[in-house]
Amino acid sequence: MLVLRALTIIALALSRLAYADDVVAEAEFREGRRLLQANQLDEACAALGRSQALDPRSGTLLNLGDCLARRGLTASAHASFVEAGVRARFAGDERRAAEAERRASVLVPELARLTVMVSGVVEGTLITRNGAPVEWNTAIPVDPGEYTIAVRAPGHRGYTHTQTIAARQQALVVVEPRVPAVASGSPPPPSPPPPRARSLGLGLLVGAGVQRENVVAGARISGAVAVPGGTLRAIGMLSFSQYPDDSADLTLRTRTYSFGCSADYVWQPHVRVGIGAGIGIGVDYDVVNRHDPMRQNDLGAFWALRASPAILRLRGGAVEVGLHVQVQIAGDELITNGIGAVDWYLW
């Protein structure tokens, strides 16, 4: 009996506390709305934020998103609208969910983004943005303002970088925790040079033709420049293709030596994965079938399209293994090759 009474008292106390939170939340919401209409945006956002913390509701989030957007805090406003849409859809309020999604989509072109790219990763490296851990190599929406990027790694000397982000800016910060730790009592080392946002690599490739039974092998050199969301690359490639002899078609060429160069963009949705596409030009030197005395060796130009549906980045990006599909067009001839490549970024 005593236990039942105690449980009843606790339940009543909790219900009164919940009722009190609802009353305060409603008062904060009304105050936030009043301040919003009076264009007192800082105070309005603070009141709406307190109301949402006490009694989470999709309607409060819509008003909070409007307040944040009017202050120019586009990333925070976008996040509020997205959360409002999720809550409304979970509650079965499709009209409010659609409105929240509409407001979020309007803000997407206005979003500023900050990408923190990491080169030369040391085990245990910690990258923070304004004191909070940040995801690497990903363009993350941020509110316009000043951000401090801090780099820490075991056995290495940490440093910080301050970046000011403007509205709609796509900013890139490259960090490289390779500064040795300062020994006790020794003078500090000189300031490190700025982190490298460029790299140069060598690679090998091997593949096979799609339309014909040819094999391809070769080498390439790649120069990469970090950009928001991925890298831009200039690639030079030297390759050799071997075609089968065909006694029924004496004009079929048997060997082709190719040199080409291309420009590629590799999007990195994850620190270890890339997806790329590119366009290039080059020249072919065809060595004709030895059974055909009527034909001469031929030198001709081609242009190429390349898609890279899978690029696996290993050892902090120093090694890449990729699968590529390349289409070469020379006159009315179209050659499609599937190619596997390994690249080492040594510099």
C-alpha positions in Angstrom: 0.0 0.0 0.0 2.8 2.4 0.9 4.6 1.5 -2.4 1.4 2.3 -4.4 1.0 5.7 -2.6 4.7 6.5 -3.3 4.3 5.7 -7.0 1.2 7.8 -7.2 2.9 10.8 -5.6 5.9 10.4 -8.1 3.5 10.2 -11.1 1.7 13.3 -10.0 4.9 15.2 -9.4 6.2 14.2 -12.9 3.0 15.2 -14.6 3.1 18.6 -12.9 6.7 19.0 -14.0 5.8 18.1 -17.6 2.8 20.5 -17.4 5.1 23.2 -16.1 7.5 22.6 -19.0 4.7 22.8 -21.5 3.5 26.1 -20.0 7.0 27.6 -20.1 7.5 26.3 -23.6 4.3 27.8 -24.9 5.2 31.2 -23.2 8.7 31.1 -24.8 7.1 30.3 -28.2 4.7 33.2 -28.0 7.5 35.5 -26.9 9.7 34.3 -29.7 6.9 34.9 -32.3 6.4 38.4 -30.9 10.1 39.2 -31.1 10.3 37.8 -34.6 7.5 40.1 -35.7 9.3 43.0 -34.1 12.4 42.0 -36.0 14.4 41.4 -32.8 16.0 38.4 -34.3 18.7 37.5 -31.8 16.2 37.5 -28.9 13.5 35.7 -31.0 15.8 32.9 -32.0 16.9 32.4 -28.4 13.3 32.2 -27.1 12.3 29.8 -29.9 15.3 27.7 -29.1 14.4 27.5 -25.4 10.8 26.5 -26.4 12.0 23.8 -28.7 14.3 22.4 -25.9 11.4 22.2 -23.5 8.8 20.9 -25.9 10.1 19.7 -29.3 7.6 20.5 -32.1 7.8 20.8 -35.9 5.9 24.1 -35.8 8.5 25.6 -33.4 11.3 24.4 -35.7 9.7 26.1 -38.7 9.6 29.4 -36.8 13.1 28.9 -35.6 14.3 28.1 -39.1 12.7 31.3 -40.4 14.4 33.3 -37.6 17.8 31.8 -38.3 17.5 32.4 -42.1 16.7 36.0 -41.5 19.8 36.3 -39.4 21.8 34.8 -42.4 22.6 31.6 -40.5 21.6 29.5 -43.5 23.1 26.1 -42.4 21.4 26.2 -39.0 18.1 27.3 -40.7 18.4 24.5 -43.3 19.0 21.9 -40.4 15.9 23.2 -38.6 13.7 22.9 -41.6 15.0 19.4 -42.3 14.3 18.3 -38.7 10.9 19.9 -38.9 10.0 17.9 -42.0 11.1 14.7 -40.4 9.1 15.3 -37.2 6.0 16.4 -39.2 6.1 13.4 -41.4 6.5 11.1 -38.4 3.4 12.7 -36.9 1.4 12.2 -40.1 1.2 16.0 -40.9 2.0 15.8 -44.6 1.1 19.5 -45.3 3.6 20.8 -42.7 6.2 18.2 -43.8 5.9 19.4 -47.4 6.2 23.0 -46.3 9.4 22.3 -44.3 11.0 20.4 -47.2 10.1 23.3 -49.5 11.8 25.9 -47.2 14.8 23.6 -46.8 15.2 23.2 -50.6 15.0 27.0 -51.1 18.1 27.4 -48.8 20.3 24.8 -50.6 21.8 27.3 -53.2 22.5 29.7 -50.4 24.5 27.3 -48.2 28.2 28.0 -47.6 30.3 24.8 -47.2 33.6 24.1 -45.6 35.8 21.1 -46.6 38.7 20.0 -44.4 41.0 17.8 -46.4 43.7 15.8 -44.6 47.0 14.9 -46.2 49.5 12.6 -44.6 47.3 11.2 -41.9 49.0 10.1 -38.7 47.3 7.4 -36.6 45.3 9.1 -33.9 45.0 12.4 -35.7 42.1 14.6 -34.4 40.7 17.5 -36.4 38.3 19.9 -34.8 36.3 22.9 -36.0 35.6 25.4 -33.2 36.3 22.7 -30.7 34.1 19.9 -32.1 35.4 17.0 -34.2 34.8 17.5 -37.9 34.4 14.9 -40.7 37.3 15.0 -43.1 37.3 15.4 -46.9 33.5 16.2 -47.0 31.9 19.5 -47.9 29.8 20.3 -44.8 27.3 23.2 -44.7 28.3 25.9 -42.2 26.9 29.3 -41.2 28.9 32.3 -42.5 31.5 33.4 -39.9 34.9 32.6 -38.5 36.0 29.0 -37.8 39.1 27.7 -36.1 40.5 24.4 -37.4 42.7 22.6 -34.9 45.0 19.6 -35.7 46.3 17.3 -33.1 48.3 14.0 -33.5 50.2 11.8 -31.1 54.0 12.6 -31.2 53.4 15.7 -33.4 53.1 19.3 -32.6 49.5 20.7 -33.1 48.6 23.9 -34.9 45.5 25.8 -35.7 44.1 27.6 -38.8 41.5 30.3 -38.8 39.1 30.5 -41.8 36.5 33.1 -42.4 33.5 31.9 -44.4 31.3 34.2 -46.4 27.7 33.5 -47.6 27.6 30.9 -50.3 31.3 30.4 -50.2 32.8 26.9 -51.0 35.9 26.9 -48.8 38.7 24.4 -48.7 41.3 23.9 -45.8 44.1 21.4 -46.3 45.8 20.2 -43.1 48.8 17.9 -42.7 49.9 16.8 -39.2 53.5 16.1 -39.9 55.3 18.5 -37.5 57.5 16.6 -35.0 56.8 17.1 -31.3 59.0 19.5 -29.4 61.4 17.8 -27.0 61.5 19.1 -23.4 64.1 21.9 -23.0 64.8 22.1 -26.8 64.0 25.2 -28.9 60.9 25.0 -30.9 61.3 24.1 -34.6 60.6 26.7 -37.3 57.0 27.2 -38.4 55.9 24.5 -40.8 55.3 25.3 -44.4 51.7 25.6 -45.6 50.1 22.1 -46.2 50.3 20.8 -49.7 47.1 21.0 -51.7 48.8 19.4 -54.7 50.4 16.0 -55.5 52.1 14.1 -58.3 51.9 10.4 -58.9 52.9 7.5 -61.2 50.7 4.6 -62.2 50.4 1.4 -64.1 47.3 0.2 -66.0 46.0 -3.0 -67.7 42.7 -3.7 -69.4 40.8 -5.3 -72.2 38.5 -4.1 -75.1 34.8 -4.4 -75.0 34.0 -4.8 -78.7 37.3 -6.6 -79.7 39.5 -9.2 -78.0 42.3 -6.7 -77.5 44.5 -6.3 -74.4 45.8 -3.0 -73.1 48.8 -2.2 -70.9 50.6 1.0 -70.1 51.8 3.7 -67.6 50.6 7.1 -66.7 51.5 10.2 -64.7 49.0 12.2 -62.7 49.0 15.7 -61.1 46.2 16.3 -58.6 44.9 19.6 -57.1 42.5 19.5 -54.1 39.2 21.3 -54.6 36.0 21.3 -52.5 34.5 17.8 -52.6 37.4 16.1 -54.4 40.3 16.7 -56.8 41.0 18.0 -60.3 43.6 15.9 -62.1 45.7 16.2 -65.2 46.7 12.8 -66.6 49.2 11.8 -69.2 49.1 8.2 -70.4 51.3 6.0 -72.6 49.7 2.6 -73.6 50.1 -0.4 -75.9 47.2 -2.4 -77.3 47.5 -5.9 -78.9 44.7 -7.0 -81.3 44.3 -10.7 -82.5 45.2 -11.6 -86.0 42.3 -12.3 -88.3 43.1 -14.1 -91.6 39.7 -13.2 -92.9 40.4 -9.5 -92.5 43.9 -8.6 -93.5 43.3 -4.9 -92.8 42.8 -5.4 -89.1 45.6 -3.7 -87.2 47.4 -5.8 -84.7 49.2 -3.3 -82.5 48.5 0.3 -81.4 50.8 2.6 -79.4 48.9 5.5 -77.9 49.8 8.7 -76.0 47.0 10.8 -74.5 46.3 13.5 -71.9 43.1 14.2 -70.1 41.5 16.4 -67.4 39.5 14.5 -64.8 37.4 15.4 -61.8 37.2 12.9 -58.9 34.4 13.4 -56.4 35.1 11.9 -53.0 31.9 11.1 -51.1 34.1 9.3 -48.5 37.7 9.7 -47.4 38.5 6.2 -49.0 36.3 6.3 -52.0 36.2 8.3 -55.2 34.1 8.5 -58.4 35.5 10.3 -61.4 34.9 11.4 -65.0 37.1 13.0 -67.6 37.8 14.1 -71.2 41.0 14.0 -73.2 42.8 13.9 -76.5 45.7 11.9 -77.9 47.4 10.2 -80.8 47.6 6.6 -82.0 50.4 5.0 -83.9 49.0 1.9 -85.6 51.2 -1.0 -86.7 49.2 -2.8 -89.4 48.8 -6.6 -89.9 52.1 -8.1 -91.1 50.1 -10.1 -93.7 48.9 -7.0 -95.6 51.6 -5.5 -97.8 49.1 -2.9 -99.2 48.7 -0.9 -95.9 51.1 1.5 -94.2 51.6 2.2 -90.6 49.3 5.0 -89.6 49.4 8.0 -87.2 46.1 9.5 -86.2 44.5 11.6 -83.5 41.6 10.7 -81.2 39.6 12.1 -78.3 38.4 10.2 -75.4 35.8 10.1 -72.6 36.5 8.3 -69.3 34.3 7.3 -66.4 35.7 6.0 -63.2 32.9 4.3 -61.2 35.1 3.0 -58.4 38.4 4.5 -57.0 39.7 3.0 -53.7 42.0 5.3 -51.8 44.6 3.6 -49.5 47.3 4.7 -47.1 45.8 8.1 -46.6 45.3 8.7 -50.3 49.0 7.9 -51.2 47.8 4.8 -53.2 44.8 4.6 -55.4 43.3 1.5 -57.1 40.7 2.4 -59.8 38.4 0.8 -62.3 37.9 3.0 -65.4 35.9 2.7 -68.6 37.5 4.7 -71.5 35.9 5.4 -74.9 38.2 6.5 -77.7 36.8 8.1 -80.8 38.9 8.5 -83.9 37.0 9.5 -87.0 34.1 7.0 -87.4 35.9 4.4 -85.2 34.8 3.9 -81.6 36.9 1.8 -79.2 35.8 1.0 -75.6 38.3 -0.4 -73.1 37.8 -1.5 -69.5 40.9 -0.6 -67.5 42.3 -1.2 -64.0 44.9 1.2 -62.7 47.1 1.6 -59.6 48.6 5.0 -58.9 51.2 6.0 -56.3 51.2 9.7 -55.2 54.9 10.1 -54.2 55.2 13.8 -54.2 
